[in-house]
Amino acid sequence: MQVREFMTSILVTSDASTRVSEAAKLMAAEDIGSLVITKGDTMVGIVTRRDLISSHLLSPEAYEDLRVEDIMTSHVVSVSPEADLWQAISLMDKTGKKHIPVVADDQTIGIITATDLIRVLATMKLIAGGASDD
């Protein structure tokens, strides 16, 4: 099973200069846990809900002036769409990252999250459990 089969291919992105408060509104409106941050067509980072919360708690008075580039993770861990699903699971385990962009030919084409992987594993468990009951 490859990452491409389970990734979310509709990416929600934000420019690096976007205010953190606007990024938070966008994430809430889209009901997502992370934003891929770009400069032009290039991914330069990722911002998660945890980043938003931490930035607000650490600096509530400066929150409105912060830009996503101020709080984003710029050393982004990514995975290939051809990677085995277990490689993505291992990568999340080793890095502690729960949102991993999927990159092909230097283009971000999707994202795979811990939630996506839990759904897959739960489905596999149900299928395996159902097959043994026959």
N, C-alpha and C positions, 0 to 999 in steps of 0.2 A: 504494500500500500504506500502510495506516494503522497507527499505533502500537498501537491496540487489538487488531490481528490477531496481534501478537507479544509483547505484554506478559504478565507473570505476574500473574494476577488474584487469586491467593491470597496475601494480604499477611500477613507476620508482623510484628507490632508489639510495642512495649514502652513502658511508661510512662516518662516522663522521670525519675522517681525511682528506677528500677530500678538496682541495683548493677551496675557494669560486669562484674564476675565472673559474675553471673547472665545478663547479656545475652550474654556470650561462650559460656556453656553452651547457651543457647537457640539461638544461631546454629550452633553445632556440631551440636546435636541435629537441627536442621532442614536442615542442610547448605546454608546460605545465606551470602551475602557481605555482607548489609546488613540493618539493621532500621529500619523507619520508627518514629520516636519520637513519642509522643502525650501530650497532656494532655487527658483526657476523650476526646472524639471528634475533636479537632483535631490535625493533624500539626504538630509544632513543630521537628522536626529529623530527621536521619538519622545513623546510626552504621554504619561499615563495618569490615571486618576490619582494614584499615590503621589506623583510629582506635584499635581495641582494642590492637593491637600497639604502636603509638606510645605510648599512655597507660601501658602496662606497662613499656616500656623507659625512658621518661622519669621514671617515678615508681613503681618496683616496691614500695617500702615503703608507699605510699599507695593502691596498686591496689585493695585490698579495700574501702576506704572511698569510692572514686570512684563517682559516679552517672553514668548515661549523659548526663544534661543537662550534666555537666562536660566531656564530650569530644565531644558531637555537633556536627555542622555544623547551625547554626540558620538560615542563609541558604540554604534549599533551592531548587535549580533544579528546576523541574518542567515537564512537557509535557502537552499535551492528548491524549486518546485519538484525536482526529480528525487530529492532526498527521501529516504525511507522515513515513514512516520515515527519509527523508533528512534531515529537520529534526532528528530525534532524534540521528542520527549527527553532524550538524554541531554540535549543542548539546554533545554529549560531547566533540567535538574542541576546541571553543572554551573550554569550562570545565574540561576535564580530569577531569570527573566520570564514573564508570563505572556508577553506579546512579542512575537518574532516576525519581522518583515520577511516576505518571500521575494527573492531577487533573482531575475534571469536577465542575462546580457546587460548588466548594470542598470536595469530598470526594476523598480519596485512594482510587483504585479499583484501582490496580495499580502495578507497577514495571517498567521496562525497563532491562536491563543490557547492558553491552558483550558479555557472553556470548550473550545473546539475539540481538544484532545480528550477531555472528560466525556463529551458526547460520543465520540468514536469508541472509546473504551467501554462505556456503558452499553452501547449498541452491540459491541462484540461479545460482551458478557451475556447479554440477553439472548443473542443468537446461539452462543455456545450452551447456555443453560437450557434453551428451548430444544436444541438438537439432542441433548442427553435425556430429555424426558420422553422421547419417542420410543 
